[in-house]
């Protein structure tokens, strides 16, 4: 079984993120879900992004780094959208990462180093018509990651919803979320 550090999106630590973590726990995995927003939850994504800009993306990433400090090194780092920043940073820079799961976002690997670390498997999940994922460079970054990394997979789902796997949001898509969860559980159970 895997130990997972899961970071929430810009709405905050919603019940949907907690539910997703619960599904992984039910499958036998240990999941840590830190609150990068210190208790704040936003109804509108734009408001949450405004808060992240106000405190600084660097601060959000540092809060993620601090959440990882007490954990062992062989963790799977996972993040939804904004939470991909600390997840991807840790997967690329903290020695011993076991894997990474990037949901609805991906940044160029050069943001956190020169290349993706050898032997660290990664999955990127996003919707094929999600403007935030497709038009803001995340899909391009994910494709580049898959091209340059032997253990990288990109999964595209039909639709335009950004946070389609959070069942507490209107953007939730049951079919896509169920497929994502199945793929994630398979990934976690097949890690070396």
DRENSEVO-650569 format. One record per residue (C-alpha): z, y, x; residue in three letters. Coordinates in steps of 0.1 Angstrom, whole numbers, plus 5000, padded with zeros to 4 digits. Layout:
REM DRENSEVO-650569
ZYXALA
...
END
This chain:
REM DRENSEVO-650569
500050005000UNK
499450365011UNK
501550675014UNK
499750975000UNK
500451345003UNK
498751504973UNK
498251884970UNK
497652064937UNK
494952314928UNK
495052684920UNK
496552634885UNK
499752504903UNK
501552184901UNK
500452094865UNK
501551794845UNK
497951664850UNK
498451654888UNK
501751484883UNK
500151234859UNK
497451154885UNK
500151094911UNK
501950874886UNK
498850654882UNK
498750604920UNK
502450524920UNK
501950274892UNK
499450094914UNK
502250064941UNK
501450364963UNK
504050614975UNK
502950964965UNK
504451304975UNK
503451604955UNK
504751924970UNK
504652254951UNK
502652494972UNK
503152774946UNK
506952754945UNK
507152684908UNK
504352904895UNK
501752754871UNK
498752964859UNK
496852914827UNK
493753064842UNK
492252944875UNK
491353304884UNK
495053404882UNK
496053114904UNK
493353214929UNK
494653564928UNK
498153444937UNK
496753234965UNK
494853544979UNK
498053754975UNK
500253514995UNK
497353425018UNK
495353105022UNK
496953065056UNK
500353065039UNK
499252795015UNK
497952585044UNK
501252635063UNK
503252525032UNK
501152205032UNK
501752155069UNK
505552195063UNK
505351935035UNK
503851685059UNK
506451735087UNK
509051495074UNK
506451225066UNK
505150955089UNK
501751025106UNK
499850745089UNK
499550925056UNK
496550975033UNK
495951345026UNK
494651434992UNK
493951764974UNK
492451904943UNK
490252214949UNK
492552474967UNK
494752174977UNK
491852044998UNK
492552315024UNK
495852175035UNK
494751815029UNK
491551855050UNK
493352045077UNK
496051775081UNK
493551495080UNK
491551665108UNK
494451785130UNK
497551565125UNK
497251255146UNK
497450925128UNK
495951025095UNK
495050715075UNK
492450875052UNK
491551175031UNK
490651224994UNK
489051564986UNK
488551644949UNK
486351924937UNK
486152094972UNK
485252035008UNK
485052285037UNK
482952255068UNK
484752035093UNK
484352315119UNK
486952515099UNK
489652285114UNK
488052145145UNK
484752035161UNK
484351715142UNK
485951475117UNK
488351245135UNK
487050905145UNK
488250615123UNK
489650835094UNK
487850745062UNK
487251015036UNK
486051045000UNK
484751364984UNK
484551384946UNK
482851654926UNK
480651724896UNK
476951774903UNK
476652094882UNK
480152254890UNK
479252604901UNK
482352634923UNK
481652304941UNK
477852324943UNK
477152704946UNK
479952794970UNK
478952554998UNK
481352264991UNK
478652024983UNK
476752125014UNK
479852075035UNK
480451735018UNK
476851615025UNK
477151725062UNK
480451535064UNK
478851225051UNK
475851255074UNK
478051305105UNK
480951055097UNK
480550685094UNK
483550635070UNK
482750925046UNK
481650885010UNK
480451154985UNK
480751074948UNK
478951314923UNK
479651294886UNK
477451434859UNK
478851764845UNK
479852114853UNK
483652094851UNK
485552194882UNK
488952024877UNK
487751734857UNK
490551494868UNK
493551694856UNK
494351574821UNK
496351884813UNK
493352124815UNK
490452184791UNK
488052084819UNK
489251724819UNK
486551464816UNK
487951124807UNK
484950914818UNK
484551094852UNK
488351104858UNK
488650724851UNK
485850654875UNK
487350874901UNK
490750704897UNK
489250364901UNK
487350464932UNK
490550624947UNK
492650314940UNK
489950094956UNK
489950334986UNK
493750314990UNK
493949944987UNK
491149875012UNK
492450095040UNK
493149915072UNK
END
